[in-house]
Amino acid sequence: MGRLDGKVALITGAAGGIGAETARLFVAEGARVMLADLQGTALQSLAKELGSDAASYIATDVSNEVQMQRAVDAVVEHYGRLDVLFANAGTEGRVVPLVDCALEDFQRVINVNVVGVFLGLKHAIPVMQVQGGGSIIITSSIGGLKGFAGLSAYVTSKHALVGMMRSAVLEIGNTGVRVNTIHPSPIETRMMRSIEEGAAPGQGSAVKKQFEASIPSGRYGMPSEVAQMALFLASDDSRFCTGGRYSVDGGMSAG
């Protein structure tokens, strides 16, 4: 018996490290998944790996309401229900001082990281309410709990997700739909390579060492470790957990 037997999940940002690992774990635990991301080729490859009985995919720009609505509709049309939304798609933006951040760059981060999650909740919640329940898991960040120089757009967006989560819980808490945020520290993904290189071009490895020194556990997390938290929040093991901020950060938020 899997912890997600009979459940159907929509995973955005499914082509990235955390999204792909979560998809693999969800399927291993009995779920069927709809994979959503901009990277159609990567989605096709992942869906093939997971098997046609367990996974489907849809190329999606989460910041586009028509496309996000289409993704939610596709899950229901294909599988008949939607039990879990893993709102995981995100972008880091440029590493640059706030006063040097171009408005279009700031807006792009907000559009993907905040508007994308808003649209996911807007269209998934009604489906889940009709069913009588569901779990929405939002990927925030350690940057949703602390500030980081040079990442004002990213940090702003990740803090905003906590406010969105809390407001949603107060609106729908009695409907059986749960909403929680996950807050990873630096994780071994493409995004962190981009942030490291952006912080000090040509010296990414030195930046990584600085980040590691700020984590009590002394290392970056792995995508699979974030996936394990997502599994807990997607499963019935967390049926009384809503409105929570769940850190997967090796103790980084303790300081």
C-alpha positions as CSV (number, residue, x, y, z in Angstrom):
1,M,0.0,0.0,0.0
2,G,1.3,3.4,-1.0
3,R,0.7,6.6,1.0
4,L,-0.9,8.2,-2.0
5,D,-2.9,5.3,-3.4
6,G,-5.9,6.6,-5.4
7,K,-4.7,10.2,-5.3
8,V,-4.2,12.5,-8.3
9,A,-1.6,15.3,-8.2
10,L,-0.8,18.3,-10.4
11,I,2.8,19.3,-10.1
12,T,4.0,22.6,-11.6
13,G,7.7,23.2,-12.2
14,A,7.8,19.4,-12.8
15,A,10.8,19.5,-15.1
16,G,13.1,21.0,-12.3
17,G,15.0,19.1,-9.7
18,I,12.5,19.3,-6.9
19,G,9.5,18.9,-9.1
20,A,10.8,15.8,-10.9
21,E,11.9,14.1,-7.7
22,T,8.5,14.8,-6.2
23,A,6.8,13.3,-9.2
24,R,8.9,10.2,-8.9
25,L,8.1,9.8,-5.2
26,F,4.4,10.5,-5.6
27,V,4.2,7.8,-8.3
28,A,6.2,5.3,-6.2
29,E,3.6,5.9,-3.4
30,G,0.7,5.2,-5.7
31,A,-0.4,8.6,-7.1
32,R,-1.1,9.5,-10.6
33,V,0.4,12.8,-11.7
34,M,-0.1,15.5,-14.2
35,L,3.3,17.2,-14.9
36,A,3.3,20.9,-15.8
37,D,6.2,23.1,-16.9
38,L,7.4,25.3,-19.7
39,Q,9.9,22.7,-20.8
40,G,7.7,20.3,-22.9
41,T,10.6,18.1,-24.0
42,A,11.8,17.5,-20.4
43,L,8.2,16.8,-19.3
44,Q,7.8,14.2,-22.1
45,S,10.9,12.4,-21.0
46,L,9.9,12.4,-17.3
47,A,6.4,11.2,-18.2
48,K,7.9,8.4,-20.3
49,E,10.1,7.4,-17.4
50,L,7.2,7.3,-15.0
51,G,4.9,5.3,-17.3
52,S,1.7,6.3,-19.2
53,D,-0.5,4.7,-16.6
54,A,0.9,7.0,-13.8
55,A,1.9,10.2,-15.5
56,S,0.7,12.7,-18.1
57,Y,2.1,16.1,-19.0
58,I,1.0,19.5,-20.2
59,A,3.3,22.4,-21.3
60,T,2.2,25.3,-19.1
61,D,3.2,28.9,-18.4
62,V,1.9,29.1,-14.8
63,S,1.7,32.9,-15.0
64,N,-0.9,32.7,-17.9
65,E,-4.4,32.2,-16.5
66,V,-5.7,30.5,-19.6
67,Q,-2.9,27.9,-19.5
68,M,-3.2,27.4,-15.8
69,Q,-6.9,26.8,-16.0
70,R,-6.2,24.4,-18.9
71,A,-3.8,22.5,-16.8
72,V,-6.3,22.0,-13.9
73,D,-9.0,21.1,-16.4
74,A,-6.7,18.6,-18.0
75,V,-6.1,16.8,-14.7
76,V,-9.8,16.4,-14.1
77,E,-10.5,15.3,-17.7
78,H,-7.8,12.8,-17.7
79,Y,-8.0,11.4,-14.1
80,G,-11.5,12.5,-12.9
81,R,-10.3,14.4,-9.8
82,L,-7.6,16.5,-8.3
83,D,-6.4,15.7,-4.8
84,V,-3.0,17.4,-4.6
85,L,-1.7,20.6,-6.1
86,F,2.1,21.0,-5.7
87,A,2.6,24.6,-6.7
88,N,6.3,24.4,-7.2
89,A,7.1,26.4,-10.3
90,G,9.5,29.2,-9.7
91,T,12.3,31.4,-11.0
92,E,15.2,33.0,-9.1
93,G,15.7,36.1,-11.2
94,R,18.9,38.0,-11.4
95,V,21.3,38.5,-8.4
96,V,21.5,42.3,-8.3
97,P,21.1,45.0,-5.7
98,L,17.5,46.3,-5.3
99,V,18.3,49.7,-6.7
100,D,19.8,48.1,-9.9
101,C,16.9,45.7,-10.4
102,A,15.1,46.4,-13.6
103,L,11.3,46.7,-13.2
104,E,10.8,44.1,-15.9
105,D,13.0,41.6,-14.1
106,F,11.2,42.2,-10.8
107,Q,7.8,41.8,-12.5
108,R,8.9,38.5,-14.2
109,V,9.8,36.9,-10.8
110,I,6.6,38.1,-9.3
111,N,4.6,36.8,-12.3
112,V,6.0,33.3,-12.1
113,N,6.5,32.9,-8.3
114,V,3.4,34.7,-7.0
115,V,0.9,35.1,-9.8
116,G,1.6,31.5,-10.9
117,V,0.7,30.2,-7.4
118,F,-2.3,32.5,-7.2
119,L,-3.7,31.1,-10.4
120,G,-3.0,27.5,-9.3
121,L,-5.0,28.1,-6.1
122,K,-7.7,30.0,-7.8
123,H,-8.5,27.2,-10.2
124,A,-7.7,24.1,-8.0
125,I,-9.5,25.1,-4.9
126,P,-13.1,25.0,-6.4
127,V,-12.3,21.5,-7.8
128,M,-11.1,20.3,-4.4
129,Q,-14.1,21.9,-2.6
130,V,-16.6,20.0,-4.7
131,Q,-14.7,16.7,-3.9
132,G,-14.8,17.6,-0.2
133,G,-11.1,18.1,0.3
134,G,-7.5,18.2,-1.0
135,S,-4.0,19.3,-0.2
136,I,-2.2,22.3,-1.7
137,I,1.5,22.5,-1.2
138,I,3.4,25.7,-2.1
139,T,7.1,25.8,-2.6
140,S,8.3,28.9,-0.8
141,S,11.9,29.1,0.3
142,I,14.2,29.9,3.2
143,G,14.0,33.2,1.3
144,G,10.3,33.3,2.5
145,L,11.5,33.5,6.1
146,K,14.7,35.6,5.9
147,G,16.2,38.3,3.7
148,F,19.1,37.8,1.3
149,A,21.1,40.7,-0.3
150,G,20.9,40.8,-4.1
151,L,17.7,38.7,-4.3
152,S,15.0,41.3,-3.5
153,A,12.6,40.1,-6.2
154,Y,13.0,36.4,-5.2
155,V,12.7,37.1,-1.5
156,T,9.7,39.4,-1.9
157,S,7.9,36.7,-4.0
158,K,8.6,33.9,-1.5
159,H,7.4,36.0,1.5
160,A,4.3,36.8,-0.4
161,L,3.5,33.1,-0.7
162,V,3.2,32.8,3.1
163,G,0.6,35.6,3.1
164,M,-1.3,34.0,0.3
165,M,-1.3,30.6,2.1
166,R,-2.5,32.1,5.4
167,S,-5.3,34.0,3.7
168,A,-6.4,30.9,1.8
169,V,-6.5,28.8,5.0
170,L,-8.8,31.4,6.7
171,E,-11.1,31.4,3.7
172,I,-11.4,27.6,3.1
173,G,-10.2,26.0,6.3
174,N,-13.6,24.4,6.9
175,T,-14.0,22.9,3.4
176,G,-11.4,20.1,3.8
177,V,-8.9,21.8,1.6
178,R,-5.5,22.2,3.3
179,V,-2.8,24.7,2.3
180,N,0.8,24.7,3.5
181,T,4.2,26.1,2.4
182,I,7.5,24.4,2.2
183,H,10.7,26.4,2.9
184,P,13.8,24.7,1.5
185,S,17.3,26.0,2.2
186,P,19.8,25.9,-0.8
187,I,19.1,22.6,-2.6
188,E,21.4,20.9,-5.1
189,T,19.5,22.2,-8.2
190,R,20.1,24.3,-11.3
191,M,18.6,27.3,-9.5
192,M,21.3,27.3,-6.9
193,R,24.0,27.0,-9.6
194,S,22.5,30.1,-11.2
195,I,22.3,32.0,-7.9
196,E,25.9,31.1,-7.0
197,E,27.2,32.2,-10.4
198,G,25.1,35.3,-10.4
199,A,26.4,36.3,-7.0
200,A,30.1,36.1,-8.1
201,P,30.6,35.2,-11.8
202,G,33.4,32.6,-12.1
203,Q,33.5,32.0,-8.4
204,G,30.3,29.9,-7.9
205,S,32.1,27.2,-5.9
206,A,33.3,29.8,-3.3
207,V,29.7,31.2,-3.0
208,K,28.5,27.7,-2.4
209,K,30.9,27.2,0.4
210,Q,29.6,30.5,2.0
211,F,26.1,29.2,1.8
212,E,27.0,25.9,3.3
213,A,28.8,27.6,6.2
214,S,25.4,29.3,7.0
215,I,23.6,26.0,7.3
216,P,24.0,24.2,10.6
217,S,23.9,20.8,8.9
218,G,26.9,22.0,6.8
219,R,25.5,21.0,3.4
220,Y,22.9,21.8,0.8
221,G,19.7,19.7,0.8
222,M,18.8,17.2,-1.9
223,P,15.7,17.4,-4.1
224,S,14.6,14.1,-2.6
225,E,14.5,15.5,0.9
226,V,12.1,18.3,-0.2
227,A,10.0,15.6,-2.0
228,Q,9.7,13.7,1.3
229,M,8.2,16.7,2.9
230,A,5.8,17.2,0.0
231,L,4.8,13.5,0.3
232,F,3.9,14.0,4.0
233,L,1.8,17.1,3.2
234,A,0.1,15.4,0.3
235,S,-0.8,12.3,2.3
236,D,-3.4,11.7,4.9
237,D,-0.7,11.6,7.5
238,S,-1.0,15.4,7.5
239,R,-4.8,15.6,7.5
240,F,-4.8,18.0,10.5
241,C,-2.0,20.1,9.1
242,T,-3.0,23.4,7.4
243,G,-1.6,26.9,7.5
244,G,1.9,25.7,8.4
245,R,5.4,26.7,7.3
246,Y,7.5,23.6,6.9
247,S,11.3,24.1,6.8
248,V,13.6,21.7,5.0
249,D,16.7,23.6,5.6
250,G,19.2,21.8,7.8
251,G,18.6,24.3,10.6
252,M,19.3,27.4,8.4
253,S,16.2,29.2,9.7
254,A,17.2,28.8,13.3
255,G,19.8,31.5,13.0
